[in-house]
Amino acid sequence: MNWKKKLQLVKFFLLLYVKEHWLSKLNVRPLVAELFITENCNLRCVSCTCWHEFTLNELSTCEWKNVIEQLIDLDLIKLNFTGGEPLLRKDLVELIEYASSQGELEIHLNTNAILLTPEKLQQLLDAGVRSFNISLDAPNSATHNLIRGRDKAFETTIKHLRHLSTQKKQYGLKIRVNFTVMKDNYTYLPQMAELVRDLDVRLYLNLASDQTFLFRDNRVTQLMQVDLPGLKETLKQMVELKKKYPKHLPSFVDFKYIEKHFQDIIQREIPCAESQLKLMIHSQGQIGGCWGHDPKFNVREKSVQEILGSSEYIESHAAFFKKQCVGCGSNYSLNLRWRPSSWIRNFMWNNNLLSSN
């Protein structure tokens, strides 16, 4: 990210601070677009419902290019290509190349890596992707494949992830493994810490939620029934491992947030920066909303600029910032990172001035 984009980000979080403490109605424009290129998937994850139906009438290549042009005009700093499984779109590389050619944007890809062959990876790197999130829900094949609903899913993902990691230095890649914490796998977190250290990538902990779109299902609700004493003990182990692998694991305050998530999904005392930073655009053109609330607009009917300037969008996102919402826990780490209290707690813990408990 160049200096101009970094200054945009600093300004954004300064404005959020003003919005939180003095001007609650201040309209802070998003800097990142979350593009759900497709909501179809090639796995059958127990924690997700996107595979329950096949989504039709998704935006065409031309329509996505038009959306990308509109986003470039908004002077965003980053485009996140996600799904579903984005690699199912045969025009994904073309769309990423188009976005890269339009401006100095950071291009990010979320994928389960099943289709991330060395050949496909090279195409994506040549197109401009420099940041990856790879989904991995256990450090072993038995548990991961059970959660992901496919035989050999673990073996394929690990093989492609290892190859991706070998390209990290040459291309300056940011690589995170996304692990969704749920009843069936939280005990494997210490082993995941060892695995990401071996792969030399960062670990990010998603949190099971039945409020997030594509995850609203009774089966997901059951996965949220985590044994709380067991989770607390496991997170205590992770805090200790953080001392061994500081650059590979989440922060101290992240672990403390996770302790509370399965008892208080909203944690209203922490405003939602995620809902302000990201503009969400779905595969059929729906735009707006957030992870827990459905969008009310569509890019097939109105321009992105019109939608962002509408009173309905501004008012709804002001409410999301204050967490007048159903709650979800999505990107809680971002919500924590911009807060001075988080910096202080992490600094104190790193310098042994704060108890791990």
N, C-alpha and C positions, 0 to 999 in steps of 0.2 A: 504494500500500500504506500503510495507516494505521500509527500508532506501535505499536499492540498487535501487529500482524502482524510488524513489523520486530523487535520485542523477541523474538517467538517464534523468528524466524530466527537472531538473535544467540545465543539460548539453545541452539538446535539445534547450531550450529557449535561452541560452547563444549563441549557434551556430546560431540561427535565428537572434539574434541581430547583430552578426558579418556579417551574410549574408545581412542584410538590409543596414548596414552602410559601409562595406568595401569590402566584397567578394561576389558579387552578384551571382557568378557561383558556390558557395559552395554547395555541395550536402549533404543535411541533411536528414538522413533516417527516415521514419515514426516509431512511437512507438505504434500506436493504429491501429487495423484493424476493419473496419466497414463491417460486414458480412450480406449481404442481403440474408438471408437464403431462403426466398421466396419473390416473388414480387406479390403474390396473397393476397387478403384481404377478410374479412368477413363483411366489411362496404362499404358504397357507398358515401364517403365524397365528398362534392362539391369542396373542395380545392385540390383534388388529382385525378389522372387518372389511378392508378394501377388496379382498378377494371373494367376498360373499356374492358380489354382483359384478358383471362386466360393464364398465362405463363406456357408453357410446357417445357420439356427437362431441368428441373433444375438439379443442381448437386445432385448426389446420396449421400447416407449416407457415402459410402466409399470414394467418391470424396471429400466430405467436410472434412472427417477425414484426408485425405492426405493434403488438404490445411492447416488445423489446424497444422499438424506436421511441415509443411514448415514455418508457422508463428512462431511456438515455436522456431525454429532454428534461427529466426531473433532477438530473445530476446526482443520481444514486452512486453509492460507492461499491455495491456488491450485488450480484445476482446468485441466488441459491437455486439450483436445478434439483428438483426432488419429485417424489411420487407418493403412493405407488412405487413402482420400480422404473425410474426414468430411462434406464437402458433398454426398455422394451420399445421405446419410440425410435423408429428407424431414422428419423430426422434429427435426433438429439445432437449429434456432432455438428450437423449443418446449422442448427440453431445456436449452439455455443460459438461456432466460428463467426456467425453473424453478429452475436453480441460482442465478441472480442474485437471485431472490426469497427464497431461503432463508437468505442470510447475506452477510456482507461478504467475498466471495471475489474474488480476481483471476481473470479468465477469459481463457484463452489458446487460440488456434486455430492448428493446423498445417495448411497446405493448399498444393496446387500452383497454386491461384488460377485454374484453368481455369473453374470455375463461380462465381468471385467477381465477378459482375456488379455494377454500381453499385447495382442494386435489392437484390440479396442482401446486399451489404456493409452497406447502410443497415439492413436487418433485423437483422444481426448486431450492429451498433453500438447499435441501440435495445435489443437483448437484453442488452447488457452486455459484449461483447468489447472489450478494450482492449489486447490484445497479439497479434501475428501473427508466425508464421514462414512465409515464402513460399519454396518450393523452386525453385531456378534453378541449373542445372548448367553454364552457359556464358554468355558475354556476346554470343553470336551464335546465329542460328536454326539454322544447319546442324548445329552440334555439340549444342546443347541438344535439338533435335528428334530427333537420332539416339539420344542417351542416353535420352530420354523415350519414344521409340517412337511418336510421333504427329506428323504434319505440322501445322504452324502452332501447336504447343504454345507455342513461345517467344513468338510474336506475341501470343497471347491472354494469357499470363501477364504479359508486360511491360505490356500495355495496362491490365490490371486492377491491377497493382502500382503503376503511375504514378497511377492514380486513388486508390488506397488512400493513397499518400503525400500527396496533396493534403488528406486528412482528418486528417493527423497532428496538426497544431497545434490544430485545433478540439476534438478528442476526447482529446488527450493520449496518443496511441497510441505503443506500442513496436513497431517493425517491424524484423524481421531477414530478410535473404535467406540461405537455407540452401544452401550449395554443397557437394556431396559430392566430396571430393578423390579422384581415381582416375587410372588410367593414361591414359585418353582425354581428360582435360581439365585436368590440373594446370598446364599451360603457359599457360592463359588467366587465371590468378589475377591478374596485374597489370591486365589489362583489366577483370576483375570489380571490382577496387578502384576504378577510375575510374567504373564504372557505378553502384556503390552511393553513391559520392560525388555523382554527378549526381542520383540518386534521393533523396538525403538519408536513407538507411537504413543499418543496421549489417550487416556481413557476418559470418556464422558459418560455420565450415568443419567440415562433417561429414567423417568419415573412412571410406572404403570398408572394409567388414568382412564376411567370410563366416561370422562366428560369431553375429552378431545374428539373432534370429528374423525371418523374412520375407526374410532376405538370405543364407540358407545354400544356396549353389549354386556349382557349379564355374565358371560364367561370372563370378560375382562374385570368386572366387579369382583368376581371370585379370586382372580389373581392378585387383587389388591389386599386380600386378607392375610397380610404378612404377619408372622409372629414377631411382635414388637420387641420383646426382650432379646430374641435371637438376632434381629436386625441391629439392635443397638450394640450387641457384642461384636457382630461382624464389622460394623462401622468403626468400632474402637480399634479393631485389628487394622483396618484400612488407614486410620489416622497414624498408627505406628509405621505402617509401610510407606506412608507419605514422606516420612523422614528419610527412608532409604532411597526412594525413587521420586524426588521432588518434582522433576520435570515431566513425569509420566502420569501422575495422578491428580485428581481434582483437589481443590483447596480445602483447607480446614473448615471454612464456613459452609462450603458445599455439603460436606458430610453432616454438619450439624443441622442444615436445612432438611436433608433427607430423613433424618431421625423423626422429624415432625410431620413429614408429608402424608404418611398413611393414617395420621390422626386429624390433621388439619390441612385439607387439600388447597385451601385458599391462602393462608398465612397473610392476611390482609395488611399487616404492618409493613410488608415489603411491597412497594408499588411495582406495577408491571411495566418495566422498560421495554420488554419484548414486544408488547402490543403497539408501542409507539415507534420502535425502530423498524419493524417489518410491515411491508405491504404484501398481503397474501392474495395470490391469483390462482384460481383453481382451473382444472383441465377443461371445463366446459365454459370458462370465461367468468365465473363468479369471482367477485373481488371485494375485499374488505373483511370485516369480521376479525376473528382471531382464532386461536387453536380451540377454544371452548365454545365460541359463538359463531353461528353461520353467517355468511355474507349476505347483504341485501341488494347488491348491485351486480351488474354484468358488463364486461368490456364490449360485448356485442351490442349493447344498447347505449352506453355512455362512454366518453373518453376517460382515461385515468385522471387527467387533470380536473375534469368536472366532478368526478367522484370524490377526490381528495378535498376539493373546495366546498363540498356540500355540507350544510349544517348537520344533516343526519350522521354523516361519517365523523365529523369533528366531535359532535356530542357523544356518540357511542364510544369513541376512543378515549375521550376524557373520562368516561365511566370505567373503561377497562383499566386505565392507568391507576385509578383508585381501587381497583379490584372489586368493583360492584359487578360481580360476574359469578359464574358457576365454579370457577377455579379449575386448574389443570396441572400446574407444575411445569409446564413447557418452558424450557430455557430459563429455569430458575437461576442458573449460574450467571447469566447475563444480568438478571435482576439484582443479584448480589454484588457483582463485580464493580458496578459504577458507584456504589455507596461508600462514603468515607468510613462508616462504621465497620464495613467488611475489611477494608484495608487495615484498619487499626487492629481488629481481631486477628487477622492473618499475620500481621507483623508481630503482635505480641506472642502468638503461638509459635511462630518461626524462631523467636528469640527466647523461648522457654519462660515467657512472662505470663502465660495463660494456661490453665489446666486443660488437658484433652477432654475432660469430663464436663 
